[in-house]
Amino acid sequence: MFFPLTSTPFSCSGYSELLPSKELAPYVRAFWTSGNEVLPAPIIPDLCADIIIVTDGTENKSDGREISSMFFCGVSDKMFTSVRSQGQHRRLFGIRFYAWQASVFSDEPLLKTANGFFGLELHFLTARKLLLAKLSPVMNLEEFKQVAEETLLELLARPASKIPEQNPIVMDAIIQMIRTRGSQNLSSLLKDIHASERQLERFFAQTLSLSPKKVSSLIRYQSLWQSVCFSKKFDIQDAVADFGYFDQAHLLNDFKKFHGMTLAQARKIALGAK
């Protein structure tokens, strides 16, 4: 099972999330909300992509609040730091998709959306219309989840002709990458899924906007991060062997490339909030 984590998986003041229903669990990692009280924090690559709804207004939630914007945040392959919003009473609500499943709910392929922010109407016009008809600017997270799940299930029920074509080779590759925790080399993967490198590059670009090699590296990084956070006695030499790194230096450099800090620093921050 692939269950990507944030940089502070055990606690983050002002941020809350709920898991999806059983029907949507293959597509959605979480429904979440955050307010302006959330402190700036590292946003690490998690192989997810988000629909984000922004609400603004007064401190009094029943007076003058409105949905001010809706956008799509593409999958990221690098760390960045969140910043406080200028809206004093701003609140965000989000649907966090597994990146390879986001296009199931879109109207257009998600080509060239990695590391970008886009108005929701560019790729998710139907979803935007359905959400706007149901959302309230004074909703709480439980209410948002209910509306979002109703919308996503409605989108899943669309005729196949209305959904961007999903390539089974992409899912076969993702499943294999997760099974091997990103440690399998590309040539071996291609043999297992009976695809050429050129085919896989093209299909991944259309579905995830990332290369197969990058996705595999991110799955390995997130699998390592789960081990760091949940192992009672994390041993780096064991991790080198478990996740297919050449040596300790390779593991540490690869982790820092994606996380933006050393493994020791990241673990201290994560476990300090536990």
Backbone torsions as a table, in degrees:
resi	resn	phi	psi	omega
1	MET	NA	133.8	178.5
2	PHE	-104.0	116.3	-176.3
3	PHE	-132.3	82.0	-173.8
4	PRO	-62.4	148.1	-176.0
5	LEU	-113.9	157.9	171.6
6	THR	-85.0	179.9	178.6
7	SER	-72.2	-20.7	177.3
8	THR	-128.4	74.6	-171.2
9	PRO	-72.3	-14.4	-174.9
10	PHE	-99.9	-23.5	-179.3
11	SER	-167.4	137.7	174.6
12	CYS	-153.4	106.5	-175.8
13	SER	-57.6	128.8	177.5
14	GLY	89.7	-7.2	179.9
15	TYR	-114.1	135.2	176.7
16	SER	-138.6	151.9	176.3
17	GLU	-144.1	155.9	176.4
18	LEU	-127.8	143.2	178.0
19	LEU	-78.2	154.0	-179.0
20	PRO	-77.3	169.2	173.6
21	SER	-67.8	167.2	-179.3
22	LYS	-58.1	-38.3	-177.9
23	GLU	-65.2	-32.5	-175.6
24	LEU	-102.0	-4.1	-178.2
25	ALA	-57.0	-33.6	177.3
26	PRO	-68.6	-16.3	-174.3
27	TYR	-108.6	-34.1	-169.2
28	VAL	-118.1	129.4	175.5
29	ARG	-79.0	-41.7	-177.7
30	ALA	-169.8	158.7	164.8
31	PHE	-106.5	136.0	-171.0
32	TRP	-141.3	163.8	173.8
33	THR	-146.5	151.2	175.3
34	SER	-150.1	150.4	178.9
35	GLY	-113.6	-177.6	-176.9
36	ASN	-75.2	-4.1	176.6
37	GLU	-79.1	-11.3	179.0
38	VAL	-66.8	127.1	-179.7
39	LEU	-75.6	151.1	175.9
40	PRO	-53.1	134.4	-176.2
41	ALA	-149.1	156.1	176.7
42	PRO	-65.4	132.4	171.9
43	ILE	-104.1	109.0	-173.0
44	ILE	-96.2	155.6	179.0
45	PRO	-63.5	127.2	-178.7
46	ASP	-128.8	10.9	-178.5
47	LEU	56.9	36.2	174.3
48	CYS	-122.8	159.9	176.0
49	ALA	-134.3	146.2	-169.5
50	ASP	-125.1	140.3	159.2
51	ILE	-92.0	127.1	-175.6
52	ILE	-123.2	131.6	177.3
53	ILE	-113.8	128.8	-177.6
54	VAL	-107.6	125.9	174.3
55	THR	-114.9	140.4	-179.5
56	ASP	-132.2	162.9	175.7
57	GLY	156.1	-151.9	-176.7
58	THR	-91.1	171.7	177.7
59	GLU	-62.7	-34.4	176.9
60	ASN	-74.4	109.0	-172.5
61	LYS	-63.5	-20.7	-178.0
62	SER	-94.5	2.7	-173.7
63	ASP	-126.4	105.8	168.8
64	GLY	80.2	11.6	177.3
65	ARG	-79.3	150.8	-179.5
66	GLU	-149.9	158.6	171.6
67	ILE	-82.1	111.6	-171.9
68	SER	-93.1	-25.5	178.3
69	SER	-164.0	157.8	177.2
70	MET	-139.5	129.6	-177.9
71	PHE	-147.7	167.9	178.9
72	PHE	-112.4	127.6	176.5
73	CYS	-105.1	112.2	-177.4
74	GLY	-69.3	167.0	178.8
75	VAL	-58.7	143.2	-178.7
76	SER	-112.0	144.3	175.1
77	ASP	-116.9	17.9	179.2
78	LYS	-149.4	155.1	178.6
79	MET	-77.4	143.3	168.7
80	PHE	-141.4	165.2	-177.0
81	THR	-106.3	128.7	177.3
82	SER	-69.7	154.0	178.8
83	VAL	-127.1	156.6	176.7
84	ARG	-68.3	139.6	177.0
85	SER	-74.8	153.4	176.4
86	GLN	-77.4	-18.2	177.3
87	GLY	-76.7	114.9	-171.6
88	GLN	-60.7	-37.0	-177.3
89	HIS	-115.9	32.5	-179.9
90	ARG	-74.7	142.0	174.3
91	ARG	-135.4	137.8	179.2
92	LEU	-107.7	144.3	171.7
93	PHE	-126.2	141.5	-176.0
94	GLY	-141.5	150.3	169.5
95	ILE	-110.5	114.4	-177.9
96	ARG	-99.4	108.1	179.7
97	PHE	-91.0	149.9	160.6
98	TYR	-64.2	132.1	-168.5
99	ALA	-58.6	-33.4	-177.9
100	TRP	-77.4	-6.0	179.6
101	GLN	-110.0	-9.7	-175.3
102	ALA	-59.9	-36.6	-175.6
103	SER	-68.1	-16.0	176.2
104	VAL	-59.8	-29.3	-175.1
105	PHE	-103.7	4.3	-176.7
106	SER	-95.3	170.6	173.4
107	ASP	-101.5	-19.7	-176.7
108	GLU	-130.9	151.1	173.9
109	PRO	-56.8	149.6	-176.3
110	LEU	-95.1	35.1	178.9
111	LEU	-61.6	134.1	176.6
112	LYS	59.8	38.4	176.6
113	THR	-106.8	-3.8	-179.7
114	ALA	-61.0	138.4	176.6
115	ASN	60.6	27.1	-178.0
116	GLY	-130.4	162.9	175.4
117	PHE	-120.7	133.5	-174.3
118	PHE	-138.2	143.7	171.4
119	GLY	-55.0	137.5	-172.5
120	LEU	-60.2	-28.5	-177.5
121	GLU	-67.1	-18.0	-177.1
122	LEU	-70.3	-36.0	-177.2
123	HIS	-124.2	-19.3	-173.4
124	PHE	-130.5	49.2	-176.1
125	LEU	-62.0	-43.8	179.6
126	THR	-64.3	-44.9	178.1
127	ALA	-60.6	-39.9	179.9
128	ARG	-62.1	-45.2	-179.8
129	LYS	-63.0	-43.3	-179.1
130	LEU	-66.2	-42.3	-179.9
131	LEU	-65.9	-44.6	-179.3
132	LEU	-60.5	-32.1	-179.2
133	ALA	-72.2	-18.1	-173.3
134	LYS	-116.8	-26.3	-172.8
135	LEU	-74.4	150.0	173.7
136	SER	-118.6	137.7	179.3
137	PRO	-69.1	-9.8	179.6
138	VAL	-108.5	20.6	-177.2
139	MET	-72.7	155.9	169.1
140	ASN	-101.8	-179.5	-174.3
141	LEU	-64.5	-41.2	-179.7
142	GLU	-62.3	-40.8	178.5
143	GLU	-67.6	-39.6	177.9
144	PHE	-63.0	-44.6	179.3
145	LYS	-58.2	-43.7	-178.6
146	GLN	-61.1	-46.9	179.8
147	VAL	-65.3	-44.2	-178.6
148	ALA	-62.7	-42.3	179.6
149	GLU	-66.3	-40.7	176.3
150	GLU	-58.6	-41.8	-179.5
151	THR	-66.4	-46.1	-178.0
152	LEU	-65.5	-39.1	177.9
153	LEU	-66.4	-35.3	175.8
154	GLU	-65.1	-39.5	178.3
155	LEU	-67.8	-36.9	177.6
156	LEU	-64.5	-26.7	-178.0
157	ALA	-83.7	-0.3	179.2
158	ARG	-63.6	154.8	172.6
159	PRO	-58.2	147.8	-177.4
160	ALA	-56.2	-31.0	-178.7
161	SER	-66.8	-17.7	-178.3
162	LYS	-92.7	-6.6	-176.6
163	ILE	-107.9	132.1	176.3
164	PRO	-53.2	137.0	-175.2
165	GLU	-58.5	130.9	177.6
166	GLN	-99.7	129.9	-178.5
167	ASN	-93.8	121.5	-177.8
168	PRO	-62.4	-24.3	179.2
169	ILE	-63.9	-35.9	178.7
170	VAL	-62.6	-47.6	-179.9
171	MET	-64.9	-38.9	176.9
172	ASP	-59.1	-42.3	-179.6
173	ALA	-67.3	-43.7	179.8
174	ILE	-61.7	-46.0	179.6
175	ILE	-59.3	-42.2	179.0
176	GLN	-67.2	-40.5	177.8
177	MET	-62.3	-42.2	179.2
178	ILE	-67.3	-41.9	-179.7
179	ARG	-59.7	-38.7	-178.4
180	THR	-95.6	5.1	179.9
181	ARG	55.2	35.8	175.2
182	GLY	75.5	11.2	-174.9
183	SER	-93.8	-8.2	-177.4
184	GLN	-79.8	136.2	178.4
185	ASN	-74.1	160.3	-171.6
186	LEU	-64.2	-41.1	-178.0
187	SER	-62.5	-39.9	178.0
188	SER	-67.2	-40.8	178.1
189	LEU	-60.5	-44.7	-178.4
190	LEU	-60.8	-38.3	177.3
191	LYS	-65.0	-39.9	-177.5
192	ASP	-67.2	-35.5	-176.1
193	ILE	-101.3	1.3	176.6
194	HIS	57.2	55.1	179.4
195	ALA	-137.8	157.8	174.9
196	SER	-90.6	159.5	179.4
197	GLU	-62.1	-39.8	-179.4
198	ARG	-64.4	-42.9	177.2
199	GLN	-58.0	-50.0	-175.1
200	LEU	-64.5	-40.1	177.1
201	GLU	-58.7	-45.6	-178.0
202	ARG	-66.0	-44.4	-177.7
203	PHE	-67.3	-39.5	178.6
204	PHE	-67.1	-37.9	178.4
205	ALA	-62.2	-39.2	-178.7
206	GLN	-72.4	-34.6	-173.2
207	THR	-95.0	-41.8	-174.3
208	LEU	-115.9	-16.8	-177.0
209	SER	66.4	21.9	175.3
210	LEU	-134.8	157.4	178.0
211	SER	-77.7	156.1	176.0
212	PRO	-56.5	-40.6	-179.8
213	LYS	-62.5	-41.2	179.5
214	LYS	-66.6	-42.6	179.6
215	VAL	-62.7	-43.5	178.7
216	SER	-61.2	-41.6	179.0
217	SER	-64.1	-38.6	-179.8
218	LEU	-71.6	-35.4	175.2
219	ILE	-63.9	-41.5	177.9
220	ARG	-64.8	-43.7	179.2
221	TYR	-60.5	-46.6	-179.0
222	GLN	-68.7	-34.7	176.5
223	SER	-64.9	-40.5	175.4
224	LEU	-62.8	-43.3	-178.3
225	TRP	-63.1	-38.1	175.5
226	GLN	-61.6	-42.0	179.0
227	SER	-64.5	-42.0	178.2
228	VAL	-59.1	-43.5	-174.1
229	CYS	-77.8	-32.3	-170.9
230	PHE	-110.0	-11.8	177.5
231	SER	-76.6	128.9	-179.9
232	LYS	-66.0	-35.3	178.4
233	LYS	-130.6	76.9	-178.8
234	PHE	-66.2	127.6	179.2
235	ASP	-118.9	119.2	-172.5
236	ILE	-67.8	-33.2	178.4
237	GLN	-68.4	-38.0	174.6
238	ASP	-63.1	-39.4	-179.0
239	ALA	-65.4	-36.3	177.6
240	VAL	-56.9	-46.8	-179.9
241	ALA	-72.6	-42.4	-176.2
242	ASP	-62.9	-36.0	-173.3
243	PHE	-107.9	10.0	171.4
244	GLY	73.2	29.8	175.0
245	TYR	-83.8	157.0	-179.8
246	PHE	-68.6	-43.2	-178.3
247	ASP	-162.1	-177.2	-177.6
248	GLN	-62.5	-40.6	-179.5
249	ALA	-62.6	-40.2	178.0
250	HIS	-61.2	-45.7	178.8
251	LEU	-60.6	-49.3	-176.2
252	LEU	-64.9	-41.0	179.6
253	ASN	-67.8	-40.0	179.8
254	ASP	-65.6	-42.1	178.9
255	PHE	-62.5	-47.4	-177.9
256	LYS	-64.5	-33.3	179.2
257	LYS	-59.5	-40.0	-177.4
258	PHE	-90.3	-33.4	-172.7
259	HIS	-91.6	-19.3	178.7
260	GLY	80.7	5.3	177.1
261	MET	-157.8	171.8	-178.9
262	THR	-70.8	160.5	179.1
263	LEU	-61.2	-41.1	-179.9
264	ALA	-62.4	-43.4	178.6
265	GLN	-63.8	-43.3	-178.5
266	ALA	-64.0	-42.8	-179.0
267	ARG	-65.3	-39.3	179.5
268	LYS	-63.4	-42.5	179.1
269	ILE	-65.5	-45.6	-177.6
270	ALA	-66.0	-48.4	-176.7
271	LEU	-77.2	-21.1	176.9
272	GLY	-68.0	-23.6	179.8
273	ALA	-95.2	3.2	-175.7
274	LYS	-74.1	NA	NA
